[in-house]
Amino acid sequence: MPRRSKGPHLWLYRRPGRRPVWIIIDGGRQKSTGCVESDRAEAEQCLARYILEQSSLGDTPQDPSRVNIADVLTLYWEQHAPTTADPDRIGYAIHALADFWANLNVADVKAETCRRYAKTRGAAESTVRRELGCLQAAINFAHREGALTQTRQVTLPKRTQPRERWLSRSEAARLLQAARREKHLARFILIAIYTGTRKDAILNLQWQPNTDGGHIDLETGVLYRRSAFASVTSKRQPPARLPKKLVTMLRRWRAVSGTHVIEHKGEPVKAIKRSWRTALVRSGISPATPHDLRRTSITWTMQRGVQLSDAAGFYGVTVAELERTYFVHHPDFQSSVLAIHGG
């Protein structure tokens, strides 16, 4: 049986004595994106545009058996992604989906092919769910836009239990101690633990209002997690009052910073993967992710017996989510039941 073509995909072309560049491979054809190795996100956008140029969508609604999934994904990228708060996230999902689905038609979307994709992808179930969710959204969008006569149901992997890793106070202290050589990482850790703000929002923080991310108002002691011009997403990012200890540190950092709160050698920090991994090794604590600092902050808050409504407003989560995931750490957890039994 002939091997299935991967469809249009990116490949890093390494040339002796020259900088590697991303090129698009489509069967026997090659097309340069002009993007160097560090410009992966821009190269993925070039790939999406290339796929759009090969579109088989007609001017009238088509039967799913006649519409290529690559065209549906490209339509979604071209017309819907720019209207979202994080189009790059959609671009990453489309890039991953294209390797498997590019040469299949919408009619090929079945439970079996979805399971095969999950097995072939070899990624975490949460990642596969997000990518297949993007495929479902793209198909639904194409149907609403009149490109398909009918939609198809994408089968998602079962939702996994939410991660429950959080750091004890001694672990957090060891992690901070291990990060002392990397001041930008130490700042990140402190802001994450004090405010429970998500990683990207922290890295995008500036000292003044801006269009790219949130900012910190040192006069009022308020953290604005997102730009006033940003679209509202399901990941709510409400303003948060800052503890006095953190404000004192922030004022000290401001005196030696440029535009961004988290900087390294005078430049905004875009990623902390390497420094985070190094700090984990130095600290000797069990594996943790930057997002676990958000869980740590919320868990510590619950342990102090804070009202759920106050915590929900501070962290940008629903009271139902706090009850479902974090209330077990609250002093009032099942307290009325214990009172009945004299406990």
C-alpha angles and dihedrals in degrees: 000000000000116000114257114250114245090224121222109343142154124262128182107235111206117201125189111256094001136088115269114252134196115247131184116241115201111170105296094345127095128195126182118229093198088229121130123223095273092053096072094137092053090047090054089054089052089052091051091051091048092053089050090057089058092052120149095191114127133212091257131049111285131209111256089242090063099046122085116225090225088063092050092050091048093049088053092048095046100044107023109028095065089059093057130087093241112029092164089065089058090046092056091050093048091050091053093045094049094066091064106022104035096098096039127092125234089253088063091067103111137139090263095053091046090053090047090051091052091051094045093045092056093197132128115292090243090056093048091048091052093048095046088046087057089051091052091048091050093051092047090049092051089051093050090048091055097250094116130046090214140003131241131224117242115210112224127201115255114277111258125226112272115263111259102191114134132158126249116228091256091051091050090050091051091048091051091048090051090051095053091104091055105056093183091058093047089053090049092051093049094050091046094051096043096045108018089228118163120257100250093046090054094048090050095051117123133183094242133043110275143163097246103060147327129310142208120242104206093185094061097026093235128140114213104200098196139029116268086235095053122109116251112249136183087267096077115209108192123178115267132204111238124231114247093243091056093046089055091053092045092054089053091050092047091061092061100033137091122213100318131062093221110050137153121201090347095307130105112259113240099179138015100189096115098042091044092053091048092050091051091054092047093047095048093218121141118270115296137164130223088252089060087071088066089052088047093054093049093045093051089049091053091049089058091058098244117173111265094231091055092047092047092054093046097049099033097241131121123259087239090059091049091050093047099046111017110023091090086076094052119103089231093057106133089339093142090056091051090049090059090054094045094255 
